[in-house]
Amino acid sequence: MADEHCLQRNDDYRIYEQTGTKPRVSITGYNKTFINEATAIIASVTLVCYIMYTMSPEVIHRLGTRYVYLTSGWVLAGLLRYLQNMIVFGLSGSPTKSLVKDHFIQFCILGWIASFFIIIYL
């Protein structure tokens, strides 16, 4: 999902806020707003890159359809949920743990896979 460094900085900053302990010296160069906005920007760039990938001539030719971009809705929903978990609920850390625990993200992944199957094979 989002950049691993931003997630790590988010956790480090949360530790710093709660305990005053600096997990790394550079943590004083960050704040919650910066980390959240940087993560949102990275998520936006990720979505744009995904859409550009799905609309590239090579992918369209290889998959035999120009409708792969329709899977972008699932990617957007998953990214938004991940951002919600991180920014609103304060649940960051490992993206893998988020995949295992969050049923909405799991639903987005299944929807993404199903839409690929429908677009390509039906």
MARKOL-202972 format. One record per atom (N, C-alpha, C): chain; residue number from 1; atom name; residue in three letters; x, y, z. Coordinates in steps of 0.001 Angstrom, whole numbers, plus 500000, padded with zeros to 6 digits. Each point is the difference from the previous one (the first is absolute). Layout:
<filums>
cadena, num, atomo, residuo, u, v, w
A, NUM, CA, ala, X, Y, Z;
...
</filums>
This chain:
<filums>
cadena, num, atomo, residuo, u, v, w
A, 1, N, met, 500832, 498849, 500000;
A, 1, CA, met, 499168, 501151, 500000;
A, 1, C, met, 500893, 501236, 500000;
A, 2, N, ala, 500065, 500838, 501117;
A, 2, CA, ala, 500757, 501239, 500056;
A, 2, C, ala, 501462, 499711, 500297;
A, 3, N, asp, 500833, 501002, 499821;
A, 3, CA, asp, 501440, 499888, 500175;
A, 3, C, asp, 500355, 499508, 501403;
A, 4, N, glu, 500833, 498997, 500087;
A, 4, CA, glu, 500384, 499386, 501272;
A, 4, C, glu, 500715, 500982, 500918;
A, 5, N, his, 500787, 500912, 499439;
A, 5, CA, his, 500713, 500969, 500843;
A, 5, C, his, 499034, 500930, 500716;
A, 6, N, cys, 498959, 500452, 499319;
A, 6, CA, cys, 499006, 500862, 500648;
A, 6, C, cys, 499301, 499259, 501131;
A, 7, N, leu, 499717, 498736, 499789;
A, 7, CA, leu, 499333, 499216, 501028;
A, 7, C, leu, 500900, 499828, 501203;
A, 8, N, gln, 501269, 499740, 499741;
A, 8, CA, gln, 500945, 499840, 501090;
A, 8, C, gln, 500150, 501317, 500751;
A, 9, N, arg, 500082, 501116, 499289;
A, 9, CA, arg, 500109, 501309, 500641;
A, 9, C, arg, 498747, 500306, 500816;
A, 10, N, asn, 498847, 499578, 499499;
A, 10, CA, asn, 498753, 500213, 500730;
A, 10, C, asn, 500044, 499281, 501347;
A, 11, N, asp, 500427, 498760, 500002;
A, 11, CA, asp, 500107, 499245, 501246;
A, 11, C, asp, 501059, 500606, 500913;
A, 12, N, asp, 501129, 500382, 499420;
A, 12, CA, asp, 501058, 500631, 500790;
A, 12, C, asp, 499509, 501297, 500629;
A, 13, N, tyr, 499262, 500791, 499233;
A, 13, CA, tyr, 499497, 501268, 500521;
A, 13, C, tyr, 498967, 499760, 501097;
A, 14, N, arg, 499167, 498990, 499846;
A, 14, CA, arg, 499007, 499668, 501021;
A, 14, C, arg, 500702, 499608, 501302;
A, 15, N, ile, 501058, 499216, 499905;
A, 15, CA, ile, 500781, 499622, 501187;
A, 15, C, ile, 500597, 501250, 500642;
A, 16, N, tyr, 500541, 500881, 499175;
A, 16, CA, tyr, 500597, 501239, 500486;
A, 16, C, tyr, 498954, 500870, 500715;
A, 17, N, glu, 498796, 500103, 499423;
A, 17, CA, glu, 498925, 500788, 500613;
A, 17, C, glu, 499562, 499418, 501346;
A, 18, N, gln, 499895, 498681, 500056;
A, 18, CA, gln, 499454, 499348, 501190;
A, 18, C, gln, 501013, 499871, 501133;
A, 19, N, thr, 501262, 499781, 499648;
A, 19, CA, thr, 500988, 499704, 501039;
A, 19, C, thr, 501103, 501051, 500120;
A, 20, N, gly, 500181, 500798, 498950;
A, 20, CA, gly, 501109, 500951, 500003;
A, 20, C, gly, 501310, 499357, 499569;
A, 21, N, thr, 499970, 498701, 499777;
A, 21, CA, thr, 501186, 499266, 499548;
A, 21, C, thr, 500149, 500162, 498495;
A, 22, N, lys, 501209, 500294, 499559;
A, 22, CA, lys, 500269, 500164, 498573;
A, 22, C, lys, 500492, 498668, 499431;
A, 23, N, pro, 499148, 499302, 499230;
A, 23, CA, pro, 500435, 498750, 499383;
A, 23, C, pro, 501149, 500222, 499007;
A, 24, N, arg, 500081, 501210, 499449;
A, 24, CA, arg, 501094, 500370, 499109;
A, 24, C, arg, 500246, 501488, 500184;
A, 25, N, val, 501212, 500430, 499786;
A, 25, CA, val, 500377, 501393, 500215;
A, 25, C, val, 499210, 500944, 499101;
A, 26, N, ser, 499727, 499596, 498778;
A, 26, CA, ser, 499345, 500873, 499029;
A, 26, C, ser, 498507, 500210, 500257;
A, 27, N, ile, 499435, 499355, 501008;
A, 27, CA, ile, 498556, 500072, 500222;
A, 27, C, ile, 499536, 501422, 500301;
A, 28, N, thr, 500857, 500838, 500523;
A, 28, CA, thr, 499593, 501375, 500293;
A, 28, C, thr, 499785, 500801, 498719;
A, 29, N, gly, 500423, 499489, 498867;
A, 29, CA, gly, 499768, 500651, 498714;
A, 29, C, gly, 498656, 499650, 499381;
A, 30, N, tyr, 499183, 499256, 500730;
A, 30, CA, tyr, 498690, 499572, 499513;
A, 30, C, tyr, 498920, 500466, 500961;
A, 31, N, asn, 498784, 500084, 499486;
A, 31, CA, asn, 498837, 500155, 500862;
A, 31, C, asn, 498858, 499215, 499371;
A, 32, N, lys, 498934, 499846, 500753;
A, 32, CA, lys, 498888, 499156, 499551;
A, 32, C, lys, 499410, 500495, 498679;
A, 33, N, thr, 499838, 501320, 499872;
A, 33, CA, thr, 499420, 500563, 498776;
A, 33, C, thr, 500864, 499689, 498793;
A, 34, N, phe, 501301, 500200, 500128;
A, 34, CA, phe, 500900, 499725, 498881;
A, 34, C, phe, 499950, 498529, 499594;
A, 35, N, ile, 500062, 499119, 500983;
A, 35, CA, ile, 499990, 498564, 499705;
A, 35, C, ile, 498695, 499602, 499316;
A, 36, N, asn, 498867, 500484, 500509;
A, 36, CA, asn, 498703, 499657, 499402;
A, 36, C, asn, 499877, 500543, 498580;
A, 37, N, glu, 500438, 501235, 499793;
A, 37, CA, glu, 499903, 500586, 498659;
A, 37, C, glu, 500960, 499325, 499026;
A, 38, N, ala, 501195, 499667, 500450;
A, 38, CA, ala, 500949, 499299, 499130;
A, 38, C, ala, 499453, 498633, 499606;
A, 39, N, thr, 499390, 499314, 500949;
A, 39, CA, thr, 499414, 498691, 499699;
A, 39, C, thr, 498846, 500136, 499018;
A, 40, N, ala, 499168, 501030, 500163;
A, 40, CA, ala, 498888, 500224, 499072;
A, 40, C, ala, 500511, 500312, 498597;
A, 41, N, ile, 501064, 500776, 499903;
A, 41, CA, ile, 500585, 500304, 498690;
A, 41, C, ile, 500542, 498737, 499356;
A, 42, N, ile, 500686, 499189, 500770;
A, 42, CA, ile, 500561, 498748, 499464;
A, 42, C, ile, 498873, 499069, 499551;
A, 43, N, ala, 498916, 499946, 500767;
A, 43, CA, ala, 498852, 499169, 499603;
A, 43, C, ala, 499391, 500520, 498702;
A, 44, N, ser, 499916, 501313, 499854;
A, 44, CA, ser, 499453, 500596, 498769;
A, 44, C, ser, 500865, 499678, 498799;
A, 45, N, val, 501295, 500129, 500163;
A, 45, CA, val, 500927, 499684, 498903;
A, 45, C, val, 499904, 498520, 499655;
A, 46, N, thr, 499868, 499161, 501008;
A, 46, CA, thr, 499850, 498560, 499764;
A, 46, C, thr, 498762, 499722, 499164;
A, 47, N, leu, 498889, 500635, 500333;
A, 47, CA, leu, 498759, 499810, 499241;
A, 47, C, leu, 500154, 500476, 498563;
A, 48, N, val, 500584, 501166, 499800;
A, 48, CA, val, 500201, 500529, 498641;
A, 48, C, val, 500890, 499059, 499192;
A, 49, N, cys, 501072, 499511, 500610;
A, 49, CA, cys, 500887, 499059, 499298;
A, 49, C, cys, 499264, 498715, 499634;
A, 50, N, tyr, 499157, 499522, 500905;
A, 50, CA, tyr, 499227, 498791, 499713;
A, 50, C, tyr, 499059, 500227, 498820;
A, 51, N, ile, 499312, 501134, 500003;
A, 51, CA, ile, 499086, 500304, 498894;
A, 51, C, ile, 500765, 500121, 498687;
A, 52, N, met, 501139, 500677, 500036;
A, 52, CA, met, 500818, 500130, 498780;
A, 52, C, met, 500458, 498632, 499516;
A, 53, N, tyr, 500369, 499129, 500930;
A, 53, CA, tyr, 500415, 498647, 499643;
A, 53, C, tyr, 498855, 499252, 499321;
A, 54, N, thr, 498802, 500079, 500577;
A, 54, CA, thr, 498876, 499247, 499436;
A, 54, C, thr, 499571, 500531, 498640;
A, 55, N, met, 500350, 501237, 499698;
A, 55, CA, met, 499615, 500591, 498719;
A, 55, C, met, 501141, 499997, 498983;
A, 56, N, ser, 501134, 499405, 500381;
A, 56, CA, ser, 501137, 499980, 499081;
A, 56, C, ser, 499727, 499048, 498833;
A, 57, N, pro, 500479, 500346, 498814;
A, 57, CA, pro, 499788, 499148, 498820;
A, 57, C, pro, 500526, 498582, 500187;
A, 58, N, glu, 501107, 499853, 500710;
A, 58, CA, glu, 500574, 498664, 500211;
A, 58, C, glu, 499048, 499108, 500797;
A, 59, N, val, 499411, 500555, 501064;
A, 59, CA, val, 499084, 499217, 500834;
A, 59, C, val, 498721, 499692, 499228;
A, 60, N, ile, 499483, 500985, 499304;
A, 60, CA, ile, 498792, 499797, 499194;
A, 60, C, ile, 500239, 498905, 498968;
A, 61, N, his, 501150, 500028, 499342;
A, 61, CA, his, 500322, 498993, 498989;
A, 61, C, his, 500175, 498619, 500644;
A, 62, N, arg, 500742, 499948, 501108;
A, 62, CA, arg, 500292, 498723, 500642;
A, 62, C, arg, 498739, 499345, 500553;
A, 63, N, leu, 499094, 500796, 500585;
A, 63, CA, leu, 498796, 499431, 500603;
A, 63, C, leu, 498830, 499919, 499031;
A, 64, N, gly, 500130, 500676, 498877;
A, 64, CA, gly, 498961, 499921, 498981;
A, 64, C, gly, 498743, 500782, 500315;
A, 65, N, thr, 500100, 500987, 500890;
A, 65, CA, thr, 498854, 500833, 500336;
A, 65, C, thr, 500482, 501373, 500453;
A, 66, N, arg, 499190, 501001, 499733;
A, 66, CA, arg, 500368, 501350, 500416;
A, 66, C, arg, 499263, 500405, 501275;
A, 67, N, tyr, 499294, 499082, 500629;
A, 67, CA, tyr, 499176, 500317, 501162;
A, 67, C, tyr, 500642, 499671, 501349;
A, 68, N, val, 501273, 499684, 500011;
A, 68, CA, val, 500672, 499657, 501256;
A, 68, C, val, 499990, 501193, 500963;
A, 69, N, tyr, 499948, 501202, 499470;
A, 69, CA, tyr, 499979, 501190, 500852;
A, 69, C, tyr, 498801, 499994, 500961;
A, 70, N, leu, 498967, 499239, 499675;
A, 70, CA, leu, 498823, 499935, 500866;
A, 70, C, leu, 500310, 499372, 501367;
A, 71, N, thr, 501111, 499292, 500083;
A, 71, CA, thr, 500405, 499422, 501284;
A, 71, C, thr, 500538, 501072, 500950;
A, 72, N, ser, 500207, 501206, 499513;
A, 72, CA, ser, 500553, 501088, 500814;
A, 72, C, ser, 499104, 500374, 501170;
A, 73, N, gly, 498724, 499800, 499865;
A, 73, CA, gly, 499085, 500305, 501101;
A, 73, C, gly, 500319, 499206, 501256;
A, 74, N, trp, 500361, 498737, 499811;
A, 74, CA, trp, 500366, 499160, 501142;
A, 74, C, trp, 501297, 500476, 500630;
A, 75, N, val, 500943, 500415, 499163;
A, 75, CA, val, 501274, 500504, 500505;
A, 75, C, val, 499761, 501284, 500798;
A, 76, N, leu, 499184, 500889, 499469;
A, 76, CA, leu, 499674, 501238, 500698;
A, 76, C, leu, 499343, 499712, 501349;
A, 77, N, ala, 499033, 499109, 500011;
A, 77, CA, ala, 499304, 499675, 501251;
A, 77, C, ala, 500963, 499413, 501032;
A, 78, N, gly, 500891, 499126, 499566;
A, 78, CA, gly, 500986, 499408, 500910;
A, 78, C, gly, 500972, 501038, 500548;
A, 79, N, leu, 500468, 500889, 499131;
A, 79, CA, leu, 500907, 501060, 500452;
A, 79, C, leu, 499315, 500938, 500990;
A, 80, N, leu, 498752, 500377, 499696;
A, 80, CA, leu, 499272, 500883, 500911;
A, 80, C, leu, 499778, 499342, 501360;
A, 81, N, arg, 499685, 498723, 499988;
A, 81, CA, arg, 499804, 499291, 501266;
A, 81, C, arg, 501296, 499946, 500791;
A, 82, N, tyr, 501103, 499757, 499305;
A, 82, CA, tyr, 501289, 499946, 500692;
A, 82, C, tyr, 500330, 501369, 500607;
A, 83, N, leu, 499758, 501076, 499238;
A, 83, CA, leu, 500232, 501345, 500519;
A, 83, C, leu, 499083, 500281, 501194;
A, 84, N, gln, 498759, 499557, 499914;
A, 84, CA, gln, 499068, 500183, 501120;
A, 84, C, gln, 500522, 499278, 501240;
A, 85, N, asn, 500436, 498778, 499822;
A, 85, CA, asn, 500549, 499250, 501135;
A, 85, C, asn, 501186, 500718, 500619;
A, 86, N, met, 500869, 500544, 499153;
A, 86, CA, met, 501204, 500642, 500492;
A, 86, C, met, 499713, 501363, 500627;
A, 87, N, ile, 499245, 500843, 499295;
A, 87, CA, ile, 499817, 501385, 500438;
A, 87, C, ile, 498892, 500129, 501044;
A, 88, N, val, 498864, 499377, 499766;
A, 88, CA, val, 498860, 500164, 500903;
A, 88, C, val, 500108, 499086, 501218;
A, 89, N, phe, 500291, 498732, 499752;
A, 89, CA, phe, 499996, 499022, 501082;
A, 89, C, phe, 501379, 499779, 500634;
A, 90, N, gly, 501047, 500582, 499404;
A, 90, CA, gly, 501345, 499857, 500562;
A, 90, C, gly, 500579, 498612, 499874;
A, 91, N, leu, 499545, 499253, 499013;
A, 91, CA, leu, 500491, 498636, 499779;
A, 91, C, leu, 500941, 499992, 498803;
A, 92, N, ser, 501261, 500102, 500254;
A, 92, CA, ser, 500949, 499911, 498881;
A, 92, C, ser, 500850, 498762, 500214;
A, 93, N, gly, 501260, 500095, 499779;
A, 93, CA, gly, 500841, 498828, 500172;
A, 93, C, gly, 500051, 499185, 498735;
A, 94, N, ser, 500022, 498712, 500166;
A, 94, CA, ser, 500180, 499076, 498888;
A, 94, C, ser, 498784, 499958, 499077;
A, 95, N, pro, 500214, 500260, 498699;
A, 95, CA, pro, 498897, 499845, 499042;
A, 95, C, pro, 499480, 498560, 499952;
A, 96, N, thr, 500871, 499050, 500262;
A, 96, CA, thr, 499598, 498596, 499996;
A, 96, C, thr, 498986, 499736, 501110;
A, 97, N, lys, 500237, 500549, 501189;
A, 97, CA, lys, 499045, 499828, 501095;
A, 97, C, lys, 498658, 500634, 499650;
A, 98, N, ser, 500059, 501121, 499306;
A, 98, CA, ser, 498764, 500663, 499582;
A, 98, C, ser, 499217, 499107, 499039;
A, 99, N, leu, 500699, 499321, 499114;
A, 99, CA, leu, 499341, 499088, 499059;
A, 99, C, leu, 499334, 498841, 500728;
A, 100, N, val, 500665, 499503, 501010;
A, 100, CA, val, 499491, 498841, 500726;
A, 100, C, val, 498813, 500374, 500887;
A, 101, N, lys, 500015, 501196, 500582;
A, 101, CA, lys, 498986, 500369, 500993;
A, 101, C, lys, 498807, 500766, 499443;
A, 102, N, asp, 500184, 500760, 498927;
A, 102, CA, asp, 498938, 500892, 499527;
A, 102, C, asp, 499144, 499308, 498937;
A, 103, N, his, 498749, 499734, 500337;
A, 103, CA, his, 499110, 499291, 499082;
A, 103, C, his, 499634, 500834, 498777;
A, 104, N, phe, 499930, 501306, 500149;
A, 104, CA, phe, 499675, 500843, 498844;
A, 104, C, phe, 501134, 499952, 498974;
A, 105, N, ile, 501232, 500046, 500461;
A, 105, CA, ile, 501135, 499900, 499071;
A, 105, C, ile, 500002, 498626, 499341;
A, 106, N, gln, 499697, 498968, 500750;
A, 106, CA, gln, 499906, 498655, 499419;
A, 106, C, gln, 498912, 499955, 498933;
A, 107, N, phe, 498861, 500634, 500275;
A, 107, CA, phe, 498913, 500075, 499033;
A, 107, C, phe, 500449, 500731, 498732;
A, 108, N, cys, 500764, 501082, 500170;
A, 108, CA, cys, 500517, 500740, 498837;
A, 108, C, cys, 500925, 499122, 499161;
A, 109, N, ile, 500831, 499235, 500649;
A, 109, CA, ile, 500913, 499109, 499268;
A, 109, C, ile, 499210, 498940, 499244;
A, 110, N, leu, 499020, 499403, 500646;
A, 110, CA, leu, 499166, 499003, 499320;
A, 110, C, leu, 499220, 500629, 498844;
A, 111, N, gly, 499477, 501198, 500213;
A, 111, CA, gly, 499301, 500713, 498922;
A, 111, C, gly, 500926, 500321, 498839;
A, 112, N, trp, 501220, 500390, 500321;
A, 112, CA, trp, 501008, 500297, 498971;
A, 112, C, trp, 500291, 498744, 499171;
A, 113, N, ile, 500211, 498879, 500674;
A, 113, CA, ile, 500283, 498734, 499306;
A, 113, C, ile, 498791, 499586, 499158;
A, 114, N, ala, 498816, 500079, 500578;
A, 114, CA, ala, 498780, 499618, 499275;
A, 114, C, ala, 499785, 500891, 498784;
A, 115, N, ser, 500221, 501293, 500144;
A, 115, CA, ser, 499799, 500893, 498859;
A, 115, C, ser, 501020, 499721, 498898;
A, 116, N, phe, 501228, 499672, 500370;
A, 116, CA, phe, 500992, 499606, 499001;
A, 116, C, phe, 499525, 498762, 499247;
A, 117, N, phe, 499544, 499013, 500752;
A, 117, CA, phe, 499527, 498775, 499375;
A, 117, C, phe, 498852, 500284, 499033;
A, 118, N, ile, 499027, 500793, 500428;
A, 118, CA, ile, 498846, 500332, 499164;
A, 118, C, ile, 500435, 500764, 498753;
A, 119, N, ile, 500863, 500979, 500171;
A, 119, CA, ile, 500445, 500834, 498871;
A, 119, C, ile, 500803, 499188, 498990;
A, 120, N, ile, 500845, 499134, 500488;
A, 120, CA, ile, 500892, 499263, 499102;
A, 120, C, ile, 499343, 498759, 499390;
A, 121, N, tyr, 499219, 499262, 500788;
A, 121, CA, tyr, 499522, 498709, 499538;
A, 121, C, tyr, 498532, 499956, 499593;
A, 122, N, leu, 499219, 500983, 500306;
A, 122, CA, leu, 498590, 499943, 499631;
A, 122, C, leu, 499648, 501025, 498952;
</filums>
